[in-house]
């Protein structure tokens, strides 16, 4: 996945600001495929969302259907698509949880930022395969 530096900073800032709860948002951009069919999602915009989970925001997140549709509509207006999502894990590793597995869509990237003691410690990206399961992606932060 390729991500602009300022967009990466926005995600980190939101994650710290929303402690002690998990933050969440959507990644907007385009999907590139090479001749082998390998996918790389290129993120041009991030859309911070409200964690609308009623109970358990410390260990989970949910983006409302209406907010997803609003971001999707704006992305299309700009000529892009939703290519994934991001969220934080509080005092736990930056690997997909069972809830994350259920939320992820095929072909989408899931970026996870792990906060330990209120500080960003690790950031990972996971591409949900069409056949199921995840593949860890390299994150390329560019200027």
C-alpha positions as CSV (number, residue, x, y, z in Angstrom):
1,X,0.0,0.0,0.0
2,X,1.1,3.5,-0.8
3,X,0.1,6.4,1.5
4,X,1.0,10.1,1.5
5,X,3.0,11.2,4.6
6,X,0.4,13.8,5.8
7,X,-2.4,11.2,5.6
8,X,-0.3,8.8,7.7
9,X,0.2,11.6,10.2
10,X,-3.6,12.3,10.4
11,X,-4.2,8.6,11.2
12,X,-1.6,8.7,14.0
13,X,-3.0,11.9,15.4
14,X,-6.5,10.6,15.4
15,X,-5.4,7.4,17.2
16,X,-3.8,9.3,20.0
17,X,-6.6,11.8,20.3
18,X,-9.3,9.2,20.6
19,X,-7.7,7.3,23.4
20,X,-8.8,5.3,25.4
21,X,-11.0,4.2,22.5
22,X,-10.1,2.7,19.2
23,X,-10.2,5.1,16.3
24,X,-11.4,4.2,12.9
25,X,-11.7,5.6,9.4
26,X,-11.7,4.8,5.7
27,X,-8.9,4.8,3.1
28,X,-9.8,6.5,-0.3
29,X,-7.8,6.1,-3.5
30,X,-7.3,3.6,-6.2
31,X,-6.4,0.0,-6.7
32,X,-3.5,-0.9,-9.0
33,X,-2.9,-4.4,-10.3
34,X,0.3,-5.6,-11.9
35,X,0.6,-8.2,-14.7
36,X,0.6,-11.0,-12.1
37,X,-2.7,-9.8,-10.5
38,X,-1.0,-8.5,-7.4
39,X,-2.9,-5.6,-5.9
40,X,-1.5,-2.4,-4.5
41,X,-3.9,0.1,-3.0
42,X,-2.8,3.7,-3.3
43,X,-4.4,6.0,-0.7
44,X,-4.9,9.7,-1.6
45,X,-7.4,10.6,1.2
46,X,-8.3,9.4,4.6
47,X,-11.7,9.8,6.0
48,X,-11.7,9.8,9.9
49,X,-14.9,8.2,11.1
50,X,-16.8,8.0,14.4
51,X,-16.5,4.8,16.3
52,X,-20.2,4.1,16.6
53,X,-19.8,0.9,18.6
54,X,-22.2,1.2,21.5
55,X,-20.2,-1.0,23.9
56,X,-16.5,-2.0,23.9
57,X,-14.9,0.9,22.1
58,X,-11.7,0.1,24.0
59,X,-11.2,-3.1,22.1
60,X,-13.3,-2.7,18.9
61,X,-14.7,-0.4,16.4
62,X,-17.6,0.0,14.0
63,X,-18.2,2.5,11.2
64,X,-21.9,3.3,10.6
65,X,-23.4,2.2,7.3
66,X,-24.5,5.7,6.6
67,X,-21.1,7.2,7.2
68,X,-19.6,4.5,4.9
69,X,-22.1,5.4,2.2
70,X,-21.3,9.2,2.6
71,X,-17.6,8.6,2.3
72,X,-18.1,6.3,-0.7
73,X,-20.3,8.9,-2.5
74,X,-17.7,11.7,-1.9
75,X,-14.8,9.4,-3.0
76,X,-16.6,8.6,-6.3
77,X,-17.3,12.3,-6.8
78,X,-13.5,12.8,-6.6
79,X,-12.9,9.8,-9.0
80,X,-11.7,7.4,-6.3
81,X,-13.1,4.4,-4.4
82,X,-12.9,3.2,-0.8
83,X,-9.8,0.9,-0.9
84,X,-9.7,0.0,2.8
85,X,-10.0,1.1,6.4
86,X,-7.8,1.9,9.3
87,X,-8.2,1.6,13.1
88,X,-6.1,1.5,16.2
89,X,-5.4,-1.3,18.7
90,X,-4.9,-0.2,22.3
91,X,-2.1,-2.0,24.1
92,X,-2.3,-4.9,21.7
93,X,-0.4,-5.9,18.6
94,X,-1.1,-4.5,15.1
95,X,-2.5,-7.8,13.8
96,X,-6.1,-8.4,12.7
97,X,-8.4,-9.6,15.4
98,X,-11.4,-11.8,14.8
99,X,-13.6,-8.7,14.6
100,X,-11.3,-7.2,12.0
101,X,-11.5,-10.4,9.9
102,X,-15.3,-10.1,9.9
103,X,-15.2,-6.4,9.0
104,X,-12.7,-6.6,6.1
105,X,-13.8,-6.7,2.5
106,X,-12.1,-8.6,-0.3
107,X,-9.5,-6.6,-2.1
108,X,-9.4,-4.0,0.7
109,X,-6.4,-2.9,2.8
110,X,-6.8,-2.8,6.6
111,X,-4.2,-0.6,8.3
112,X,-3.8,-1.1,12.0
113,X,-1.9,1.2,14.3
114,X,-0.9,-0.2,17.7
115,X,-0.7,2.2,20.6
116,X,1.3,1.1,23.7
117,X,1.2,3.3,26.7
118,X,-0.6,6.0,24.6
119,X,2.2,6.1,22.0
120,X,2.2,4.7,18.5
121,X,4.4,1.6,18.4
122,X,3.7,-0.3,15.3
123,X,1.7,0.1,12.1
124,X,0.8,-2.8,9.7
125,X,-1.3,-3.2,6.6
126,X,-3.2,-6.3,5.6
127,X,-4.8,-7.0,2.3
128,X,-7.9,-9.2,2.4
129,X,-7.6,-11.8,-0.3
130,X,-10.4,-12.6,-2.7
131,X,-10.0,-16.3,-1.6
132,X,-10.2,-15.3,2.1
133,X,-7.5,-14.6,4.6
134,X,-5.0,-11.8,4.8
135,X,-1.7,-11.0,3.2
136,X,0.5,-8.5,5.1
137,X,1.4,-5.6,2.8
138,X,4.4,-3.3,2.8
139,X,3.5,0.3,3.7
140,X,5.2,2.8,1.5
141,X,4.8,6.3,3.0
142,X,5.6,8.9,0.4
143,X,5.9,12.7,0.3
